Structures are given as structure tokens and as C-alpha cells.
Amino acid sequence: MAFEHKSVLLFETIEGLKIKSDGTYVDGTLGGGGHSAEIATRLESGGRLIGIDQDAAAIEAAGRRLSQFGDKVTIIRDNYQNTKAVLWELGITGIDGMVLDLGVSSYQLDTQERGFSYRFDTPLDMRMDQRQTKSARDILNEYSEMELYRVIRDYGEEKFAKNIAKHIVKARAEKSIETTGELNEIIRSAIPAKMRAEGGHPSKRTFQAIRIECNRELEVLKESIGELIDLLNPGGRLCIITFHSLEDRIVKTEFRQAQNPCTCPSEFPVCVCGKTSKGKVITSKPILPGEEEQEENSRSKSAKLRIFEKISG
């Protein structure tokens, strides 16, 4: 299956980056190369784009799509949390902009053997980087009931998290949980019939939670934002597209913290903590996709774009 991922908020992101033709940019979640292609098109002599992704299929697909740009584009297989090390290896000390599109690609969801989707009955996997050893299967069969409850409650925001965790532990006592179909059945049995009929597929929240835990998605995001801002040149911008409230909350909080890191009590007349602003939040409210985009791409409906600009001078 071809690697496909329709880039959401594409125009808004490119506008938000304020691309300079001779600037250096990073696409930290390369995917199929949609955002990268638009960035590279706007680069001229001296301009450079670094594309990073941990998924081998994305690297292959983006490599084909971006080959037309020659040595203007460099593609690296890694996690965006290692951007600083990647740039250091390339001799780059600062960048003029970076984009993160945190959505799961259509390819990952629709390729049955990747085990991301509750729509198929396939072996449990959910690893975005298949070099990683821990998979969804390991989480479901090795985590304690309390750990499973925490993951499903916090990352899936699932009201029946406790009962689902209990049913998972009960089921695996008889045999290990191996497939997405088996997990679907366990979740179905843990949710009251009346509630299963409401709010979409009953497995949606639990599958999201297990995927987030498997790939450490929220931890990586929270740990990375401050360092990514530090990599920006003065006036450089970081654009982050999120797809659910947990991600958006982290981006909103980290951006605000970078804009105003002062820890002094409010009653202090002047700041004495010495912590200074890294820049400013460009988006007081997130940018949302328009009606036309939402109609053309249903997966864009939950997307939110937030932008931070590094302090100038």
C-alpha cells in the first residue's frame, strides 16, 4: 500500500512559518512529505530543509516525493525528540522554522499489519518506529491492572477505563491477547450495551490510549517543545498541529511557559527569578481547518495549529 497522509492545515502552516527563501527548516514529522514539499518549493539558493520521521515507510515515500529538490532536502530516520542531535551531525546550529504534524498517517491506520486500527483483526503492534521493541501487545499482556487503568483513563479519557483494564487482565489470565480483534471483544464486553451505541466505535478511546503509551507520544512532545524553541534563530517559528485535547493542552501550556517563564509571586513588583521570555505565542487561539477542508478530509476535523515565534534580537 502506498504511503498516504493528506496534510492538514497545509496553507495555514506554510503561512505561519513565514518562510525565507534562504532559510533552514525542519519537518519533524515528515510523513508522506506534504508539508515538506510545500516548504522546499519556496526555498532558493542557500535554503535547506531537513525532514525527520521514525517510520521507514514514510522515509521511503517522502524520499521519492522530495527527490526533485536534490540536495536542498536531507531526510533522516529518527524521532523529532532528537532534532538537536540530528542538526549537530549536519553542522547546523540554528533553524528558521519547524513544523510538527502529530497526526497518525492514513497509511499507518489503513495498513492492517501495522495493528493501529480497531477496524481490522490483525496482530497487535502500533509501533510508529518498528525498530522499537515494545509493542501494544506487550503493554496489554505485561502492564498491571492499575497501569492499564491509568493509561486508558489518562490517554484515552475513557470513562469505563477501570472496567476495561479489569477485563483485559481477566482475559489474558486465560490466554495472551494477540490481535486487535481480541482487544475489540474485550472492550465491547467491558462497556454497557447502551453506552456502546453512543459516541462512535467503543474501542476508539482505548486504542488511542494504547498507541500513545506505546510510542510515548505525549512524553516526547512535552519533553521536546522547549528544546525545539531553543533551536530557532531569532524570528524563527515553531508550528505544531495536534489532533486531540491532550496534545493541544501540552502545546498550549509549553508555549505559554516559553513566553512567560517567570516564577516570581504575583505580588513581587519586579521579576527576580531571572527567567526571561523565549518569544511570543502567535496564536492566542488555535487555527482550525475551514469547512471545505473538513468536508474533503474528515480526519482534519479535530486538527488545531498553534504557532510560537522566537524572540528577535
C-alpha positions in Angstrom: 0.0 0.0 0.0 1.3 3.5 -0.9 2.1 5.8 2.0 -0.6 8.4 2.0 -1.3 11.1 4.5 -3.2 14.2 3.4 -1.5 17.1 5.1 -4.0 19.1 7.2 -3.9 22.9 7.6 -1.3 22.9 4.9 -1.8 26.5 3.7 -2.2 27.8 7.2 1.0 26.1 8.3 3.1 27.4 5.4 1.8 30.9 6.0 2.6 30.5 9.7 6.2 29.6 9.1 6.9 32.9 7.2 9.4 31.0 5.0 12.6 32.8 3.9 13.9 31.6 0.6 17.4 31.1 2.0 16.3 29.8 5.4 16.8 26.4 7.1 13.7 24.5 8.0 12.8 21.2 9.7 9.8 19.0 9.2 9.9 16.8 12.3 7.1 14.5 11.3 7.9 14.0 7.6 5.1 11.5 6.8 4.4 11.5 3.1 6.2 14.8 2.6 3.2 17.1 2.1 4.4 19.9 4.3 8.0 19.4 3.2 7.2 19.6 -0.5 5.5 23.0 0.1 8.4 24.3 2.1 11.0 23.1 -0.4 9.2 24.7 -3.3 9.7 28.1 -1.6 13.4 27.6 -1.0 16.0 29.0 -3.3 19.8 29.1 -3.3 21.1 28.7 0.3 17.8 27.3 1.5 17.6 23.9 3.2 15.0 21.5 4.5 15.7 18.7 7.0 12.9 16.0 7.0 12.7 13.7 10.1 10.5 10.7 10.6 10.8 7.4 12.6 8.6 5.4 10.2 10.6 3.5 7.5 7.6 3.6 5.1 7.4 7.4 5.5 11.1 7.8 4.8 10.8 5.8 1.6 7.7 7.6 0.4 8.9 11.1 1.2 12.3 10.3 -0.4 10.5 9.6 -3.7 8.3 12.7 -3.5 11.1 15.1 -2.5 13.8 13.7 -4.8 13.1 16.5 -7.3 14.6 19.1 -4.8 18.0 17.5 -4.9 20.5 18.4 -2.1 18.1 21.2 -0.8 16.4 18.4 1.2 18.0 16.0 3.7 16.0 13.1 5.1 16.8 11.4 8.4 15.1 8.4 10.0 14.8 9.4 13.7 12.3 10.8 16.3 11.9 14.5 16.3 12.9 14.5 20.0 16.4 14.0 18.7 16.3 17.1 16.4 19.2 18.8 18.2 21.5 15.8 17.7 20.4 15.4 14.1 21.2 19.1 13.3 24.5 18.9 15.2 25.6 15.9 13.0 24.7 18.1 9.9 26.7 21.1 11.3 23.5 23.2 11.7 23.3 25.4 14.8 20.0 27.2 14.3 16.9 26.9 12.1 14.4 29.4 10.8 11.3 27.3 11.3 9.9 23.8 12.2 6.7 22.0 11.7 5.2 19.1 13.7 2.1 17.3 12.3 1.3 14.9 15.2 -1.4 13.0 13.4 -1.3 9.3 12.7 -1.0 8.9 9.0 -3.7 7.3 6.8 -1.1 4.7 5.8 -0.5 3.7 9.4 -4.2 3.5 10.2 -5.1 1.7 7.0 -2.2 -0.8 6.7 -3.7 -3.8 8.5 -0.5 -5.4 9.6 0.6 -2.3 11.5 -2.1 -3.1 14.1 -3.2 0.6 14.7 -6.8 0.2 13.8 -9.8 -1.3 15.5 -11.4 -1.8 12.0 -9.3 -4.9 11.3 -8.5 -8.1 13.0 -4.7 -8.2 12.9 -1.7 -8.8 15.3 -1.4 -6.0 17.8 1.5 -3.7 17.1 1.0 0.1 16.9 4.7 0.9 16.8 5.5 4.0 14.7 9.1 3.0 14.7 9.4 -0.7 14.1 12.9 -0.8 15.4 11.3 -0.3 18.8 11.0 -3.4 20.9 7.8 -2.6 23.0 4.6 -3.1 21.1 0.9 -2.7 22.0 0.8 -6.5 22.6 3.5 -6.1 25.3 1.6 -3.3 27.0 -1.7 -5.3 27.1 -0.1 -8.5 28.4 2.5 -7.1 30.8 1.2 -4.0 32.4 -0.6 -4.3 35.7 -4.3 -3.7 36.0 -3.5 -0.3 37.7 -1.1 0.7 34.9 -3.6 -0.2 32.2 -6.3 1.7 34.0 -4.0 4.8 34.2 -3.1 4.6 30.5 -6.7 4.1 29.3 -8.1 6.8 31.7 -5.4 9.4 31.1 -4.6 8.9 27.4 -8.0 7.7 26.2 -10.1 9.8 28.5 -12.3 6.7 28.7 -15.0 6.7 31.4 -15.0 2.9 31.5 -11.2 2.7 31.9 -11.3 0.8 35.2 -13.7 -1.9 33.8 -11.8 -2.2 30.6 -8.5 -2.7 32.5 -10.2 -5.3 34.7 -11.5 -7.2 31.6 -8.1 -7.1 29.9 -6.4 -8.7 32.9 -9.1 -11.3 33.3 -8.9 -12.3 29.6 -5.1 -12.5 29.5 -5.2 -14.9 32.5 -6.7 -17.5 30.2 -4.6 -16.7 27.1 -2.4 -13.8 25.9 -4.0 -11.1 23.9 -2.6 -11.2 20.4 -4.9 -9.4 18.0 -6.9 -6.2 17.6 -10.0 -8.3 17.2 -9.5 -9.9 20.6 -9.0 -6.5 22.1 -12.1 -5.2 20.5 -14.1 -8.1 22.0 -12.7 -7.4 25.5 -13.5 -3.7 25.3 -17.0 -4.5 24.0 -17.7 -6.8 26.9 -16.5 -4.1 29.4 -18.8 -1.3 28.2 -22.6 -1.4 28.8 -24.6 -2.1 25.7 -26.5 1.2 26.0 -23.2 3.1 26.0 -21.7 1.1 23.1 -24.3 2.6 20.9 -23.3 6.1 21.7 -20.3 8.2 20.6 -18.7 6.2 17.8 -16.8 3.0 18.0 -16.4 1.7 21.6 -12.7 0.8 21.0 -11.7 4.2 19.7 -10.5 5.7 23.0 -8.7 2.6 24.3 -6.9 2.1 21.0 -5.8 5.7 21.1 -4.6 5.3 24.6 -2.5 2.2 23.9 -1.0 3.8 20.8 0.0 6.9 22.8 1.6 4.8 25.5 3.4 2.5 23.0 5.0 5.4 21.3 5.5 7.7 24.3 3.7 10.4 22.2 2.8 12.8 25.0 6.1 12.4 26.9 8.1 13.1 23.8 6.0 16.2 22.9 6.2 17.7 26.4 10.0 17.0 26.7 10.8 18.4 23.2 9.0 21.7 22.8 11.4 23.8 24.9 14.4 22.4 23.2 12.9 22.9 19.7 12.2 26.6 20.6 15.8 26.9 21.7 16.9 25.7 18.2 15.1 28.5 16.4 17.0 31.5 15.1 15.7 34.9 16.2 12.3 35.4 14.4 12.1 31.7 13.7 8.7 29.9 14.2 7.6 26.5 15.5 4.3 25.3 14.1 2.6 22.4 15.8 -0.6 20.6 14.6 -2.4 18.5 17.2 -5.3 16.1 16.9 -6.7 15.6 20.3 -7.1 17.7 23.5 -4.2 16.1 25.4 -1.7 17.1 22.8 -3.2 20.5 22.4 -3.1 21.1 26.1 0.6 20.3 26.2 1.4 22.6 23.3 -0.7 25.5 24.8 1.0 25.1 28.2 4.5 24.8 26.9 4.1 27.8 24.5 2.8 30.0 27.3 5.6 28.9 29.6 8.2 29.8 27.0 6.6 33.2 26.5 6.4 33.9 30.2 8.7 31.6 32.3 8.8 34.0 35.3 8.2 32.1 38.6 8.0 35.1 40.9 5.0 35.6 43.1 2.4 37.9 41.6 2.9 40.4 44.4 6.5 41.0 43.6 6.9 44.5 41.9 9.7 43.3 39.7 11.0 39.9 38.4 13.9 38.5 40.5 13.9 34.8 39.3 15.9 35.8 36.2 13.9 33.7 33.8 13.4 35.5 30.5 10.9 35.1 27.7 12.0 32.9 24.7 9.5 34.6 22.4 5.8 35.0 21.8 2.7 32.9 21.1 1.4 33.9 17.7 -1.9 32.1 18.0 -3.9 33.3 21.0 -6.4 30.7 19.9 -5.6 27.7 17.7 -6.1 27.9 14.0 -8.7 25.4 12.8 -9.4 23.9 9.4 -12.1 25.5 7.3 -15.4 23.9 6.4 -14.1 22.9 2.9 -11.1 21.1 4.3 -13.2 19.3 6.9 -15.5 18.1 4.2 -12.7 16.9 1.9 -10.7 15.3 4.7 -12.7 14.0 7.7 -9.5 13.4 9.7 -8.9 17.1 9.7 -11.9 17.9 11.9 -10.0 17.6 15.2 -6.9 19.4 14.0 -5.5 22.5 15.7 -2.5 24.6 14.8 -0.5 26.7 17.3 2.5 28.8 16.4 5.3 30.2 18.5 7.9 32.8 17.4 11.4 33.0 18.8 12.3 36.4 20.3 14.1 38.7 17.8 17.4 40.3 18.6 
